[in-house]
Amino acid sequence: MAGAGPATAQPSAPGQPVLVRALSLLAQFTGHRRALGLSGLAGLSPATCLRLVRHLTEWGALERLDDGRYVVGVRLWEIASLSPRGHGVRQVALPYLEDLYEVTRHHVLLSVLEGRDAVLIDRLSSRTATEVAYRVGGRMPLRTTAVGQVLLAYAAPELQEEILAQPAPTERGAGGLSAAELRAALAGVKKSGAAVVRRTEPSRTVSVAAPIHGADGGVVAALSIVVPDASTPSHELVPLVRAAARAISRTLGHRPLASGAWRHPGPTEADRPGA
């Protein structure tokens, strides 16, 4: 289940509805551009920009700092927290995230698919955990992250082909896969129920992710842990993440097909001592 929103802000064009212009203005705030002055808001005339900023500030979507710059207001977070794909999944998953964190004592991530990216909706981390590049509310690439590969493996074929057609990433430390390698990795995710990705920057890590299914069987989120590479063999981490993801899925109402495991019958009267 994916949204259609763009990953980056698009300049506002003349003639666009006021609402679209306001949303385009808000989209210019990013993890690297958290506080912007009027001169930093591109794509609008100064008069239009000032008018929209005033309205957004009065409503609470923006807040003005003492130095005259603007930041995203708390009221936007209040509204965004009502998203069922964000807060709803997170609320159900949180106890299991906490259990997984207690076992690993590193990073536990929960992400959903949004457009052409994964969006991190929750993260539990210890103060001594290895460094990672992603923040809650931030976007993560589908191609080079474990949660991304899980979400992409279960995404619409059109999105898969779009991502596969893109050049292999040149991001440092990302371990970019070719189209053939990525296709094989996605097939492996659906076969094994988990993705394993190693990165060398900002620190040497291994990420293990598994899908979370909703009541209708579709994948609604991905759960992952990120630990220092070589601290724990990945084959020991995969069962932990898969078990937590399956537990969350069941709580969301997912009923997987029978596993085929043989269940031992309970004891009969003849089996009891003294019978």
N, C-alpha and C positions, 0 to 999 in steps of 0.2 A: 504494500500500500504506500504510494508515494504521492507527495504534493507536486505541483507544477511550478512552484516558485523558483526564480532564478537564484543562483548562488551569489551573484554579485549585483551591485546596484547599477541600474541603467539610467543614463541621463534623462531628465524630463524633457519631453518635446513640446513645442508650442501647440496649443489646442487641446492638450490632454485635460481630462476632468481634474478638478481641484483635488479630489481624493487620491487619484493616481499620482499627482505631483507631491502630495504630502507623504505618501508611502515611499515614493522614490527618494524623497529627502531623508526619511528615517533610515532607509536602506544604506545610506552612505556611512552610517556608523558601523564600525567593525571592531574586531578584537584589537586591531592595531590603530584604530582611529576612534577612540572612545570619547574624546572631547574635541569638539569642532567649533570654530568661530564662524560667523556668517561668510567670511571670505573663503572658508574651506568647504562650503556647501556648493557644489558645482551643478550646472545644468539649469539654473533658474536665474531670472533677472534679479538684481538686488532688492527691488521693491517687492516682488512676488515672494522671494525668499524670506524677507523680514516679516511680511504679513503671515505667511504660513508658520514661521517659527513662533510668532506671538500666539497664534491660535493653538498650536501644539503645546506650548508651555502652559497656557491657561487651562488646557484640558488635562495636563499631567503627563503627556507623552514625552515631553522634554523638560529638563530642569536647567536653570541658568546658574553657572558657577560665579564666584566672586570676580574672576578675571574676565568675565564677559563671554566665555565659551559655553557651549551647551553639551549636555550628556543625556542619554536616554533616561526617561523618567520611570519611577517605580510603578506607575499605573499600567505601563505597557507590560511589565512582568506580571502584574496582577491579572491582566486579561489573558496573557499567554499561558498562565498556569492552568487555565480552564480547558486547554486542549486535551481531548481524550487520548490522543496518541502520545502526549507528553505526560501530563499529570496522572491520567488514568493508569497507564501501563506502569509508570514509576511507583505509584502508590501500592499496586499489587506486588511489584517486584522487589520493593525496598527490603523487606525482611530477608529475602534470599540473597540479595546483594550483601547485606550485613553479615550473613553466615559465611558467604564466600570470602568476604574480606577478613573475617576472623581466622580463616584457614590459611590465607595467603599472605596477609599483612602487606600487600602492595596496592596496585590500582585495580579497581573493579569498575567497568564501564557499562553503561546502558545506552544504546543508540537506536534511532529510528531512521527510516529512509525518507528523505525530503528532496524531491527533484532529482538531481544528479549527484547528490552527496549523502553521507550519513550525518545526522545531527546528534550530538552528545546531549542526552537529557538528564543524565546523572552520573556522578563519579564519586566513589569512596576511595580515599587514599590515606596512607599513614604519612607522618612527617618525614620519615626516613625513606620513603619509596623513591624508586629511580625516577629521573626526570622524563616527562612526556610533554608533547607539544600541544595537547588539546585541552580545551576548557569547556565547562558546561555551557550549552547554548552555541558552541562553536561547531563548525562543519569539518568533516573528515572525509578524505577521498575514498571512493569505493574501491579503487584499484589496488591501493597499497596498504590498506589496513585490514585487520582480521574482521572487525565488525562490518567493514565495507564489503569485503568479499562474501560474507555470509548474506548480507542484504541483497547484494547483486546476484548471487546464485539463485535466489528465489524471486527475483524481480521479473517484470514483464520482458519477453524476448526482445522487444524493440529497444528497451533501455540497455540490455546486455549487448546487443549488436552495436549500439551507439558508443558505449564505453570501449568495446573491443576494437572499434575502428579508430580510436584515438591513438596517437603515437605513444610509445612507452614513456612514462614519466622520467624526467631527468633530475628530479628532486634528490638532493644529497642524502644518502643514508636510507632511501625509501625502498631499495631493492625492487625496482620496477620490473614487471614481467612483460614479456612480449605477448602479442595477441594469442598465440598458440599456447604459451605457458599459462596465461590467465584463463583461457577456456578450459584447460586441463585442471587448473586449480578449482574452478567453479564446479566442475563435474565431481571433483574429489570432495568438495564441501557437501554436496547432496548425497554422496555415497556414505561418507563417514559421519556427517552431522556436525562437523567442526572445521574451522579454518585456523591455520597456524602461520603467522607472519613474523619475520625477524627484521629488525631495523638496527642501524648503527648510529643514528642521530635522532634527537639530541643526546641519546644515550643508547647503549647496546641493550636491546630488549627483545623479548619474545612475547607475542600476543596470541592468545587462544580465544576463539569466539564460537558461539553456538547460537542457533536460531530459537526465537521464542514465537510460538504459534498461538493465534487467537482461537476463539470458539469455532470459527468457520474453517479452520485448518490453515489459513494463510499466515505467512510470517509477518508479525507486527513489530518486531524489534530484534536486536541482537545483543547478547550478553558476552562480555569478554573480561579476561584478566590480563594484566600487563606486568611482567616480572623481569628482573635482570636476566639477560641471556646466560645460560649455563648454570643459573642458580638451582633450577629444578628442570629435569628432562620434560620436554613438551608432552611425551606420551603419558606422563603422570598427571599433567594438568588437564588434558582433554576430558577424562571421565568426570572430574570435578565440575567443569563448566557445563558439560552436557547434562549432568544430573540436575544442576541448579536451573538451567534453562527449561528442562522438562517439567520441573516442579512448578515454575512460574506459568508455563503453558497450561498445565492442569488447573491451576488456580484461576486462570482466565477462561476456563471452560473447554479447553481442547481435550478431545478424547482420541488419542492415537490408536492405530490399529493394534490388535493383539500382537504381542511380541513373539509368540510361539513358545515361550518358556513353559516347561512342564511344572505344574503346581503339585506339590506333595499333598496327598490327602491327610486329613487330621487323624488322630489315633482313634481306633475303634475300641469297643469294650474288651475285645479279646487281647488287645495290646497293652491294656492297663495292668499294673502290678496287682497280683492276687486274683486275676481273673481266671 
